[in-house]
Amino acid sequence: MVNGLYSARNGMMLLQEMMDNSAHNLSNANTAGFKKSLMASIAQVDIRRNDELKLHQDEDQQMSENYIDYSQGSLVITDNPFDLALESSGFFEIETENGIRYTRNGSFTRNGMGDLVTLQGHKVLGTDGLPISLEEAENFHVSASGKVYADGNEVGSLSIVDFENKREALGREGYNLFYSRTDERPEQAVNATVKQGFLESSNVSVIDSMVEMIRFQRNYEANQKSVQASDETLNKAVNDIGRVG
């Protein structure tokens, strides 16, 4: 009976984690280049006999993995020349105060120094490891291969990199950036295709996320009822049956 309380409690804690994960995905449904997180859970059942040779069952439910789905989001036309989308696998390479970071969010702009930067002011890097400088060019063009032209002159080439095993190599941090968990430098993406005037939308499905949250909520409520039922049974066992004895 007490084991039932523990099992229901563990289930509620897991469902709360899954609910939070779905809510995080849903809140970023309109974030350009966002990649949703997916959770996998595992249930372990341990059945053994106690010192009195009575069968004893323990059930433990916990998250086994929380991983990122890197599938392509749809491309949305913006007609803004500073908006760039990757129509392939790969990441833009960004220079931040915490080191090199990677992103699929190509919503860029130009800072006061003429550098191509993210909306948070982080510089977009070229294949030479230096920031892409547009200076005061009136016309700005990016080819499908990532070469950058300012007033018709080539000023650099976007550093678009990829990882062989993204799930192991990358971790997520704020502002839709990813960091490398290893010291190894990623390879330049060979088949990267850049679309200027487009943004990659989030790969989060609002409908799927809402359905998930409803399902998690109902399962959470079912576990709550199980806890209440077990508590009432324990209360009767302790107070009513104990009083008769």
N, C-alpha and C positions, 0 to 999 in steps of 0.2 A: 504493500500500500504506500509506504514511504517512498519506495523506488519509483512508483508512478508519479509522485510529486516531483522528484528529481528529473525524471524523463521529460515531463511536461515543461518544467522550468528551462531545461536545456533547449528544448524545442522552441520555446518563446524567445530565448536569447538569440538563437540562430535566425529565427524569422525576423527579429528586429534588425539584425545585421543586413539581411537580404532586403528588407524594406528600405533601410537607409541607402543601400547601394542603388536600388531602383529609383529612389527619390533623387539621388545625385545625378544619375543618368538623365532623368526627366528634366531636371533643372538646367541641363546643358543641351537640351534638344535643339536649341537655336544657336549654339556656339559653333562657329566655323571650325571645321577640322577636328571636332571632338570625337574621341573614340570611346565607346561605352565599355563599362566594366561588367564582367560576367562572374557569377559565383557558382562554385560546385560544392555540394555538401556531402557528408558521409555519416552514416549511422553505424555504430558499433554496438553489438549486443553480446554481453558476457554472461553466460549461464553456468553456474557452478553450485556445489553444495556447501552449506555453511557447517559450522562445528556440530550442529545437531542433525546433519545429513539431510537438511531440507533444501530444496532447490531454491536458488537465489539468482535473480536476473537483474543485471544492470544494463541500461541502454544509454548510450552517449551520442548526441548529435552535435556535430561541429562543422565549421567551414573547412574544406580540404584545400580549396584553391580560389583565389580571386585574381582573375586575369583580364587582360585588355583585348577586346576584339578590334583588330586593325583593318577590318574590311572597308572597302572604298565607300565613301559617302557620295551622294549625287552632287553634280556641279550646278551651281546657280549663277546665272549671268548677272553682273553688276555694272558693266561698262566703265568701271573705275580702273584706270591703268595701273594703279598701285595694288590692286587685288590680284593675287596669283594663286592658282590651284594646281595641284599635282594630279594628273590623270594616270597615275600608276603608283606602285609602291615607292616609298622613299620619304625623306624628311628634309625640310629646310634646316640649314645649320645656323644657329643663332649664338651671338656672343653676349653673355650676361656677366654680372658681377660675381656670380658663383661658378663661372666657367662656361664651357661650351654646352649648349642645350639644343634640342631638336623639336620641331613642331610641324604639324600639317596645316596649321592656321596661316594662310598666306595673306591675311589682311594687314598690309604694310602701309607705310607713309614715308615722308622725307622729313628729316629733322633740320634744325637751323644750320647745321654744318654741311648739309647736302647728302648725308648718308641715308641709305635705305634702312628703315628700322621698323620694328614691330610697334603696335599701338602703345606698348609699355616703354618704348624707347630703346629696346635692345637691338643692336646692330645685326643686320643680315650679312652673312659672310659669303665670300666668293671662293672659288676653287683654290685660290692662292693663299687662303687663310686670312685675308684682309677684308674689311668692310667694303660693301659695294657703295661707291661714291658717285652720285649723280650730279654733284655740284649744283649749278643753277640752270641746268638744261631745261628747255621748254618742252621738248618732246622726249618721251621715255618709252622704250620698247623692249620687250623680252621675247626672244624666240622660243619655239617649242623645245629646243634643246637646253634652254636656260641661259643663253648668251644675252647680256644686257647692253643696250645701246642708248646713248644719250645724245640727242641732236644728230643722230645718224652715225656716231662714232662708238665703237665697241669699248666699253669701260670695264668689262669684267664678265664673269660667268658665275651664275649662282651655284653654290655648293649644295648639291642635293645628294644625300648619303642614305645608305640602307644598311640594315643589320640582317645577318643570316638567320638568327633566332631572336626575334623581337621580344617574345614572352620572357626569355631569360635575360636578355641584354639590357632591356629598358625598364625604367621606373618612371612613374608619373609624379609631377609636382605642379605648383600653381601656374596660372596664366596659360594653361593648355600646353605646357612644355614637358618634354621628357628628358631624363638624364641617363647616361650610360652607367651601368653597374660595374663595368670592367674598364681597365686602362687601355684596352685595344681601340685603335682608331677605326671607325667604320669605313667601308668602301664607298667610293663614289657610285651612285646609282647609274647603271649603264643605260637602261631603257626609260629613264625619267622623261615625262612629257609635261611641259608647263603650259598652262592656259592662262593668258593675260585677260583681265577683265572678268574673271570668274572667281568664285569661292567654293571650296568643298564644304558641303553642309555636314552636320553631325550624322553619324550612322545610327543614332538612337531613333527607334520607332516609338512615337508618343502612344499609339494605341497599345502596342505590346507592353510598354512600361506600365500603363494604367491597368491592363489586365493582370500583370504580375502583382502589382501592389494590392489589387482587390483580392487576389488569391492568397497572398501572404497575410492580409488582414483577417480573412476568414479562418485560415489555419491558426493564426494567433488566438483568435477568439475561441476556437475549438480547444486549444490547449488551456486557455483561461478557465473554461468550463470544466475541464478535466481536473485542474487544480482545485477548483471550488468543490467538485464532487468528492475528491479525495479528502479534502479538509473536513467536509461535513461528516464523511464516514469515520474519519479518525476521531472527530469530536464525539460522535455517538459511542464509538468503541471505548473511549477513555471515560466519558461521563456517565452514559446510560448503562452499558454492559458492566463497567467497573463498579457501579453503584449496586447492581444486582448481586455481584459476587460478594 
